[in-house]
Amino acid sequence: MLELRGPDGRGVSCPLPAFRSFALVEDPTRSATVYAFDEEQLVRLSADPGLPSLTSLLPFPTTVRDLHFDHAGRMWIATTTGLWRLSPGDTVRFTKRDGLPTDHVRQIHEDRDGTLWLGTYGGGLVRCRDGHFATLGRRNGLLEEVVSVVLEDDYDNLWLGGNRGIQRLSRLQANECLDGRRESVDVVRYAAESGLRNPEGSGWPGLRTRDGRLWFPTFDGLAVVDPHFAKTLTGTPPAPRVEGVLAGDQSVPRSVRGFVLAPDQRRLTVRYTGIDLSAPEQVHFRYRLDGVDRDWIDARGRTATYTNVPPGRHLFHLVAIGGGGVTSPSSETVAIFVRPSRSNASTGTLPPVRKRRRIGCKLSSGTLNTRAIGSSWAITTRPPVSDALTTLPGSTSRRPTRPVIGEVIRQYVSWSLIASICPVFILMDASAWLTIISCVSSCCRAIISCCASRR
């Protein structure tokens, strides 16, 4: 039996149905009237003379998770078979056909603007405004889509309880995201590292007490959060720091140029952290490696691993984000240089040679012969015979009279040598280039003089 007593002092005893466990919600519109629900039914118990003492409200058995009266006096019921709205002459059931992501609704919260926020099992956080539903899920920044508890603090934050801990997000950001004015929300996670004995909730609604504290039911008891204390811990942005780089299992020393890796060290791991003495367990990160990552990568760990990093200079950028969503004012940037292999530097862009082969192609001035020798290439030119041999008047013999300069150079210069020292030329300064040009000019004058003397 349940005894109900009205404001006039008159009491009445109501028989209770066979509940396994139940919750009671007082009717704000009627005196001496309460609603009792459990996993199978919802009944109204009343001592009001104009109402029956016991009334079953739902047309079929279903598990009721939460019951809420909005500012207009309408009753909203969260069940595993949809969302119900009950008022005199108006009974409506909302399901997936009406825009809900799932029929399993767990808690109903009304904010200061009169908007309803629904926690669902596997569907994320749902906003109900003006008869329309909008869903906030993992694609929008939530850490999970099981939301059993929806509460609000005095700082305009929504607190969500689920199977993996407690999430806190700004109500303003949630509305902006659902209205299409931003892509995601900043979420703060509280789990075992924050002191929760068991991050998994029991699946039943939470409660806010008059002192502003928030209560979350878990499988290991009630967890209580003081939002004021949490706010003071998350006001300072953390400082991002890159601690080091590992190539395989070896630590790479840091120089003024950054981290320099050998050609065979293509797999590397960047170790980083965020300095936040108030709440270090709440820090998460965003990083990007130029030339490898197209977009920023969100992470909660403190290492980033890359494989097959191409040779060259790459910049690693790191941003730290505190528990309150406060981002570090500037990013930490370090240079990572992977040296090219010697074979790539000496052969340029020529492909590796596995077999000896001879390639010839016709040019306007003669024939270009290319011979593969080992892993290098030898390139020689042979001018046309008509340019190298001339028949003297009155003579039937043919002898060389005007050696072509290219033919003389071919006898002494191998293009394989030039190909092998090209990378050295690239690294020389202007004075070295002037010296080489002077030497080449002297050699050309000597060759021309030699040709003239042979005439």
Stockholm file with secondary structure:
# STOCKHOLM 1.0

chainA/1-455         MLELRGPDGRGVSCPLPAFRSFALVEDPTRSATVYAFDEEQLVRLSADPGLPSLTSLLPFPTTVRDLHFDHAGRMWIATTTGLWRLSPGDTVRFTKRDGLPTDHVRQIHEDRDGTLWLGTYGGGLVRCRDGHFATLGRRNGLLEEVVSVVLEDDYDNLWLGGNRGIQRLSRLQANECLDGRRESVDVVRYAAESGLRNPEGSGWPGLRTRDGRLWFPTFDGLAVVDPHFAKTLTGTPPAPRVEGVLAGDQSVPRSVRGFVLAPDQRRLTVRYTGIDLSAPEQVHFRYRLDGVDRDWIDARGRTATYTNVPPGRHLFHLVAIGGGGVTSPSSETVAIFVRPSRSNASTGTLPPVRKRRRIGCKLSSGTLNTRAIGSSWAITTRPPVSDALTTLPGSTSRRPTRPVIGEVIRQYVSWSLIASICPVFILMDASAWLTIISCVSSCCRAIISCCASRR
#=GR chainA/1-455 SS CEEEECTTSCEEEECCCCCSSCEEEECSSSTTEEEEECSSCEEEEECCTTSCSEEECSSSCCCEEEEEECTTSCEEEEETTEEEEEETTEEEEECGGGTCSCSCEEEEEECTTSCEEEEEBSSCEEEEETTEEEEECGGGTCSCSBCCEEEECTTSEEEEECSSCEEEEEHHHHHHHHTTSCSCCCEEEESGGGTCSCCCBCSSCCEECTTSCEEEEETTEEEEECHHHHHHHSCSCCEEEEEEEEETTEEECEETTEEEECTTCCCEEEEEEEECSSCGGGCEEEEEETTTCSSCEEESSSEEEESSCCSEEEEEEEEEECTTSCBCSSCEEEEEEECCCHHHHHHTTCCCCCSCCEEEEEETTEEEEEEEETTEEEEEEECCHHHHCEECTTCCCEECSSCCHHHHHHHHCCHHHHHHHHHHHHHCCHHHHHHHHHHHHHHHHHHHHHHHHHC
#=GC SS_cons         CEEEECTTSCEEEECCCCCSSCEEEECSSSTTEEEEECSSCEEEEECCTTSCSEEECSSSCCCEEEEEECTTSCEEEEETTEEEEEETTEEEEECGGGTCSCSCEEEEEECTTSCEEEEEBSSCEEEEETTEEEEECGGGTCSCSBCCEEEECTTSEEEEECSSCEEEEEHHHHHHHHTTSCSCCCEEEESGGGTCSCCCBCSSCCEECTTSCEEEEETTEEEEECHHHHHHHSCSCCEEEEEEEEETTEEECEETTEEEECTTCCCEEEEEEEECSSCGGGCEEEEEETTTCSSCEEESSSEEEESSCCSEEEEEEEEEECTTSCBCSSCEEEEEEECCCHHHHHHTTCCCCCSCCEEEEEETTEEEEEEEETTEEEEEEECCHHHHCEECTTCCCEECSSCCHHHHHHHHCCHHHHHHHHHHHHHCCHHHHHHHHHHHHHHHHHHHHHHHHHC
//
